Amino acid sequence: MSHEIYMRRAIELAKRGLGTTAPNPLVGAVIVKDGRIIGEGYHAHCGGLHAERNAFANCTEDPAGADLYVTLEPCCHHGRTPPCTDIILEQGIRRVFIGSRDPNPKVSGKGAALLRQHGLEITEDFLQEECDALNPVFFHYMTKKMPYVAIKYAMTADGKLATVTGASQWITGEKARAHVHQLRHQYQGILAGIGTVLADDPLLNCRLPDGKDPVRIICDSHLRLPLDSRICQTAQKIRTIVAYTEASAEKIDALKETGIHLWQMPNKNGHVALRPLLKRLAEAEISSILAEGGGEIHASLLEEHLAQKAYIYLAPKIFGGKNARTPVGGAGVPLPADAFLLKPTDMQYFNEDLLLEFDVLEGGKACLQD
């Protein structure tokens, strides 16, 4: 078998940790001796063994003299677990093939260098593009010290989130809605504005059988969140943060009684300032956020260059209505050349519904030249 096959196996293993490793990265590892896989593992959850240590724990024979294929540079510092470079040296590995370079300054370049200093043959950037694709969230979180933010919405073919009466259930079919819960499992936090909460009274949870509920983050400048809302009624079970700018002491006390965490944030144009909010969420080790926001939240994220991805579910329906809700509100751009640009990355069908995935281009706006 070729080296590429072993690394691709490590990539497939890494994906098994999706939704449970944050804020740590997805990592897979494969140990090969005499042309045979003798051990493999992946990072399953934050605080648990790293991929390399799991691979060694699963070895079926002595790994001395074997090759290690790992999707991310092995760590060389004490964090929640001991350094992976230690066990690689202890087990007598001969060669290491590394996919991605770790942007964590505690590791970056140091893990590979340490192994080289001890005589191991190191190949870096092996299938780098495929390995890098595992961890856009981790790379962004590490380099920007901000959460990776994805905008998500379902709309009709004429770009409506609801009818003129405000009715929105349901725009897409069951399969598309089930996929949304995969995203909620995958992302650490889910962000919505109070307008969406008041209109739809959502739970904003994950309904997969083995799914993980995201931390619910509600932007509610003046604490209009009703105490009988489903958000309040479930706040003891699902971690919920409500960001506000000013409110009465009585409402603050009442919401705290429900189990909600209240964060007072700076005001920007009458709303919760999103950049300080995201910064505080990053400091709380919330590395990824799915914004199911409402048009104003989505507009603010784009205008402030805070979004990195977009998931757009398109239903083959037309609602019409010039005043019906649309996915992105705000003031809008004055000219086509000022548009926020997206790069298509994937497309898939869920029966009649279509999911379009995009990366939001760095800088957020078109930069057109004559």
N, C-alpha and C positions, 0 to 999 in steps of 0.2 A: 504493500500500500504506500501511496505517496505522502509526503509531508502535508500537503494540502488537505487530504482526507482526514488526517488526525486533527488538524486545527479546526476544520469544519465540524468535526464531532464535538470539540470543545465549545464551539460557538453554540451548537444545538443544546448542549448541557447548560450553558450559561442562561439561556432563555427560560429555563425552568424556574429561575428565581424571580421572574418578572412580578412585580407588585409586593414582594416581601423583603427585599434587601435594602431599600432606601433608608437613610441617605447613602448607603454604600452602593458600589457599582455591581453590575451583572458580570460574573466571571465564571469561566469553565476551564477545566484542566484535564489533560489526558496524559498518562504515563505509558510509554511504549518501550518494549525490550525485545530484541531479536525479531522485529517485525510483528509483534503481538501487543495488543492493548492489555496491560496487566493491572491498570488502575485508572479510575476516572471519578471526577467529582465536580461539584459546582457550589457557589456561595448561595446558600438557601435562605438565610435570614440575617438581618443586622444583629451583630453580637455573636453569631454562630461561627463555626469554623470557615476559614476561607477555602476557596476552591482547591488550592494545592494541598492543604492539609486533609481535606475530605478525600482527595484522590489517593493520597498515601494511606489513609485509613482503610480504603477499599482495595488496596493492592492484594493480588492473589499470590505474589511471590516477591522475593527480594528485589527492590528497584535499583540496587547498585549497578551502575553502568548504563542505566536506561536514559531515554530521552523524555523531556517534559515539554508538552505543548500547553501554553496558557494564554488566554485571550487578553490579559492585562499584566503589565509589569509586576512581578512579585514585590510585595511590600517588605520594607527593611526596617520598620520602626514598631515599637510597642504601641498599639492602639487598644481597641477592645479585645484583641487577640494578639498572641506573640508574632514576631516577624516570620513571614513565609520563607525568606531567604535562609533562615536558620535550619528549617527542616529539609530544605532542598540540599543544603550542604551535608547535613547529618545522614541523609539517605543515600549519598553517593551518586547523585545524578551526574551524567556526563555532558549532556547538551540540553540547552533550553531554547525553545522557539517562543518568542514573545510577539503577540499581535499588536496591542495598543500600548502606547507610552502613558504612564500615569501622570495626570496633571497635578496631583497632590504634591505640593512642594516638599513634603516629608519623604516622598518616594521618588519623584521625578528624576529619572536617570540614575539614581543612587542604587536602586535594587539591582539593575543590570550590571552596573559598575562593580558592586560588591561581589557578585557571582563571578565576574571576569577575574577579579583580583585573586580569587581562589582557584583559578585554573579551569573554570567551566567554559565550554564553547557556547557563545550566546549569539543568536540570530534575532535581531529586532525588526519591527515593522513587517512581520510575516502575516500576509493577508490583512494588512492594517485597515484597509477601507471596510472590510466586512466586520472586523473586530470593533472598529470605532463606531459602527452603526448600532452596536449593542447599547452604547452608553451616552447618547446626546444629553440626557438629563444630568448624569454625574459630571460630565466634562463642563457643562454650563455652570452647574452649581459650584464646582471647584474653582473655576477661573473667574466667574463674575460675582460670586458670593451672593447670588440671587436665585430664587426658584426658577426652574424651567416652566414656562407657562404655555398651555395649549388652550386655544379657544375652540369651543365645540357648540354647534347648534344644528337643529333640523329645520329645514325650510321647504316651502313649496317651490314649484318651478318658476313662480313669479316673485320669489324672494320674500315670502311672508312667514312669520313665526306663529301667527294666529289669525283668526277671522276678524272682521270689523267689530264683532261683539266681544272679542278677547278669548274666544274658545280656541284651545290648542291641542286637545286630546282627541284623536292622535293624528299627527302629521305623517309619521312613518309607521311601518308595520312592525309586527312582533320581533322579527329577526333583527332588524336594525336597532330596535330598542334594547334587545338583549345584548347586542354588541356594546352599547353605551355602558352597560354594567361591567364589561371587561375593562373599559377605559377607567371607570371609577375604581376598580380593583388595582389597576396599574399605577394610578396617580395618588400621591400622598394626600393632597388636599383638593377640595372642590369649592370654587368661588362663585358666589351669586350676589346680586344686588337685591335690596329690599323690594324693589318693584316686582321682580320675578317671584319672590316669596309671597308677596301679597296677592299677586294675580293667580298663582298656581298652587299655593300651599304645599310645596314639594317636601319629600323626605330627604332627598339628596344622599341616599345611601346606596350600597351595593347589594344587589339581590341575587348574586351567584351563590350556589350552595356552599362553596368553600371560599367565598370572596371576603375581602377586607374592606370595611367601610373607610372612605377617606375622611380626613378631618374636614368638617364643614366650616366654611368661612363666609360670613354674611357681612356685606357692607351696608350699614344702616345708620346713616349720619345722626339721626335724631331718635333712634331706638323706637321705631314704629312697629317692631316685631310683636305680633299679638301673643299673649301668654297662652292662648289655646291653640296656637299653630302647631303643626306636626313637628316642626323644628324644636320648639320648646318642650313638647311632650316627650321627646326622645333624647333630650340633651344629657340625661343621666347615663345613657347607654352609648351614645356616639359623641365623641369629642367635638364640641362646637365652639367656634370663636366668632363673636360679633364685634366688628370694628365700628366705632362711632366717633363723633366729634363733640357733641354736647347733648345732655339729656337731664331729666329731673332725677333727683336722688331716689325718689320712690320707684321709678321705672328701673333704675340701675339695680336697686335692691331686689326688686321682684324678679328680674331676669337672672340674677345671681342665684336666687333660690331654686331655679329650674336646673341648675348645673352648668349654665352657659358661662364661658370665659369671656369677659368683657375687656376689650383693648381700646383705650381712648387714643385716637390718632389725630394728626394734623388735618386741618381743613384745606381743601383746594377747590375753589369755585363752588362752594356749598356742598361738596361731597368729601368722603374719606379720601385722603391723598394716597394713591395706590403705591407709589414707589416706596415711601416709608413703611407701608404695611407689608409689602413683599420683602423688604429688607429684614423686618422683624420676624417674619415667617421663616426666612432663611436662617436667622440666628436661632430659631427654635427647631432647626434641623428638618424643616419641611422643604424638601428639595424639588418637588414638582407639584403643579397645580393645574387642574382642569377647570377652566372658566366656562360655566354654563349660564352666564351672567345676566343676560339681558343686554339690549343694544347699547346702553350707556356704558356699562362695564367694558364691553368689547371695544367700543370706540376709544375709551380712555386707555386701554391696554395698547391699542395700536398707535394712538397719538403719542404716547409716552415711550414707545419702542420697548414695551415690556413683554410682548408675546413672541414666542419662538415657533409655534406650530398652530395649525388649524385643522380641525376635523369638521367637515361639512356634509351633513346627510341631506340628500336631495330627493324629495318625493315627487312622483309624477302627478301632481295636482296643481290647480290654480285656484287661489282664494279671491284675488282681486281686492279692491278697497284701498283708496289712497291713504287712509289713516290707519290701516292695519299695521301691527307691529312688524318691524323688520330687524334683521340680525345685528346690524351695526348702526347705532344712532349717532349722537354727537352732532357737530356742525357740518361734518363732511369736508371733503377737499374741494378747493375752488376750481381746479383744472385737472383734466385727465393725466397730465404729466406729474401731478402731485399724488397719484394713487399709491396706496400701500401695496407693495408687490409680494406675490406668493410664488413659490417654486413647487410645481406638482411633484409629489413623491410616490403616491400610490392611489389605486382606485379599486374598489370591489363592490359587487352587487349583493344585496340582501333581498332576494326575490325581486320585487319591482323597484326597490329603493336603491340609491347609489350613494356610496361613501367616497368622498374626495378628500385626500390628505395632502396638505401643503406644509412646507417650511415657510415661515415668514422671513423674508430676506433681511439681512442685517441692515440697520438703518431705516427699514420700514417703508421708504418711499422710492419712487422711480428716480433715476438719475440719468436722464436722456441727453444725448449729445447730437448735434447736427451731423 
